[in-house]
Amino acid sequence: MKIRMVLLSVLVIASFVMLVPVGVLAQAPAGSTNPTGGSPAGSTNPSYVPADFQICNPLSDNCTGGGGTIEDILDKVINFILLIAAPIAALMYVWAGFMFLTAGGDPKKIDQAKKAVLWTSIGIGVLVISKGLVIVVQDILTP
């Protein structure tokens, strides 16, 4: 069992290592301008920063500073958690199904698989209820 967990951990880490650079290697076509409004793509000046460059708040809707209320922040945090939790829950259901199939009639392993399904369902339920609570609170507080 310990070897399986180590192999699963190595597989997950390796997949993240392989997938993370994909977004970093994206380039604009030759001759087009940089999306930030900077120098043309392929410029040899790495220290060039456009005059209108600004760092925006990732929790606001735009760079004007609006959208930073508590409700908006909670909504964005919960949306982000749901975005991460949905694939993890799907993998947990697949893992629990695998445990059911490989249990071989062993009541201890079947019980372990049932607990995995139960706790995955409880976790998804908590996330969905939290999203619903944020929507209800927003509806109550907005005039």
C-alpha positions as CSV (number, residue, x, y, z in Angstrom):
1,M,0.0,0.0,0.0
2,K,2.9,2.3,0.8
3,I,4.5,1.7,-2.5
4,R,1.2,2.5,-4.3
5,M,1.0,5.8,-2.5
6,V,4.6,6.7,-3.4
7,L,4.0,5.8,-7.0
8,L,0.8,7.8,-7.1
9,S,2.6,10.8,-5.5
10,V,5.5,10.6,-8.1
11,L,2.9,10.4,-10.9
12,V,1.1,13.5,-9.7
13,I,4.2,15.5,-9.2
14,A,5.6,14.4,-12.6
15,S,2.4,15.4,-14.3
16,F,2.5,18.9,-12.7
17,V,6.2,19.3,-13.7
18,M,5.4,18.3,-17.3
19,L,2.3,20.6,-17.5
20,V,3.4,23.7,-15.8
21,P,5.9,24.9,-18.5
22,V,3.3,24.6,-21.3
23,G,1.8,28.1,-20.5
24,V,5.2,29.6,-20.1
25,L,6.4,28.6,-23.5
26,A,3.6,30.4,-25.4
27,Q,4.9,33.1,-27.8
28,A,3.3,35.7,-30.0
29,P,3.7,35.4,-33.8
30,A,6.7,37.1,-35.2
31,G,6.0,40.8,-36.0
32,S,3.1,41.1,-33.7
33,T,3.1,43.2,-30.5
34,N,3.3,41.9,-27.0
35,P,-0.2,41.7,-25.3
36,T,1.1,44.1,-22.6
37,G,1.6,46.8,-25.2
38,G,5.4,46.5,-24.9
39,S,8.1,45.9,-27.5
40,P,7.5,43.7,-30.5
41,A,7.7,40.0,-30.0
42,G,11.3,38.7,-30.3
43,S,12.8,41.9,-28.9
44,T,16.3,41.5,-27.6
45,N,15.9,44.0,-24.8
46,P,14.9,42.0,-21.7
47,S,14.8,45.1,-19.4
48,Y,12.2,47.0,-21.5
49,V,9.0,47.8,-19.5
50,P,6.3,49.8,-21.2
51,A,5.4,53.2,-19.7
52,D,1.8,52.2,-19.1
53,F,2.7,49.0,-17.3
54,Q,0.8,48.3,-14.0
55,I,0.3,45.4,-11.7
56,C,-3.4,44.7,-11.2
57,N,-5.2,43.3,-8.2
58,P,-6.0,39.7,-9.1
59,L,-9.1,39.8,-7.0
60,S,-10.7,42.8,-8.6
61,D,-12.5,42.7,-11.9
62,N,-10.2,45.1,-13.7
63,C,-7.2,47.4,-13.0
64,T,-9.4,50.3,-11.8
65,G,-9.5,48.9,-8.3
66,G,-13.2,48.0,-8.3
67,G,-14.6,44.6,-7.2
68,G,-12.5,44.2,-4.1
69,T,-15.5,43.8,-1.7
70,I,-15.6,40.9,0.8
71,E,-18.4,39.2,-1.2
72,D,-16.4,39.4,-4.5
73,I,-13.2,38.1,-2.8
74,L,-15.1,35.2,-1.2
75,D,-16.8,34.3,-4.5
76,K,-13.5,34.3,-6.4
77,V,-11.7,32.2,-3.7
78,I,-14.5,29.7,-3.6
79,N,-14.6,29.6,-7.5
80,F,-10.9,28.9,-7.5
81,I,-11.2,26.2,-4.8
82,L,-14.0,24.6,-6.8
83,L,-11.9,24.7,-10.0
84,I,-9.2,22.8,-8.2
85,A,-11.4,20.5,-6.2
86,A,-13.6,19.2,-9.0
87,P,-10.8,17.2,-10.8
88,I,-9.4,16.1,-7.5
89,A,-12.8,14.7,-6.5
90,A,-13.1,13.0,-9.8
91,L,-9.7,11.3,-9.3
92,M,-10.8,10.3,-5.7
93,Y,-14.0,8.7,-7.1
94,V,-11.9,6.8,-9.6
95,W,-9.4,5.8,-6.9
96,A,-12.3,4.6,-4.7
97,G,-13.7,2.6,-7.6
98,F,-10.3,1.0,-8.1
99,M,-10.2,0.1,-4.4
100,F,-13.6,-1.5,-4.7
101,L,-12.5,-3.5,-7.7
102,T,-9.2,-4.7,-6.2
103,A,-10.7,-5.4,-2.8
104,G,-11.2,-9.1,-3.6
105,G,-13.9,-9.5,-1.0
106,D,-11.8,-8.2,1.9
107,P,-14.2,-6.3,4.2
108,K,-11.4,-4.0,5.4
109,K,-10.5,-2.8,1.9
110,I,-14.2,-2.5,0.9
111,D,-14.8,-0.4,4.0
112,Q,-11.8,1.8,3.1
113,A,-13.2,2.3,-0.4
114,K,-16.6,3.2,1.1
115,K,-15.0,5.7,3.4
116,A,-13.2,7.3,0.4
117,V,-16.4,7.7,-1.5
118,L,-18.2,9.1,1.6
119,W,-15.5,11.7,2.5
120,T,-15.1,12.8,-1.2
121,S,-18.9,13.3,-1.3
122,I,-18.9,15.2,1.9
123,G,-16.1,17.4,0.7
124,I,-17.8,18.2,-2.6
125,G,-21.0,18.9,-0.6
126,V,-19.3,21.3,1.7
127,L,-17.9,23.2,-1.3
128,V,-21.2,23.4,-3.1
129,I,-23.0,24.5,0.0
130,S,-20.3,27.2,0.6
131,K,-20.8,28.5,-3.0
132,G,-24.6,28.5,-2.4
133,L,-24.1,30.5,0.9
134,V,-22.1,33.1,-0.8
135,I,-24.8,33.5,-3.5
136,V,-27.5,33.8,-0.8
137,V,-25.5,36.3,1.3
138,Q,-24.9,38.4,-1.9
139,D,-28.6,38.4,-2.7
140,I,-29.5,39.4,0.8
141,L,-26.9,42.2,1.1
142,T,-27.4,43.8,-2.4
143,P,-30.3,46.2,-2.6
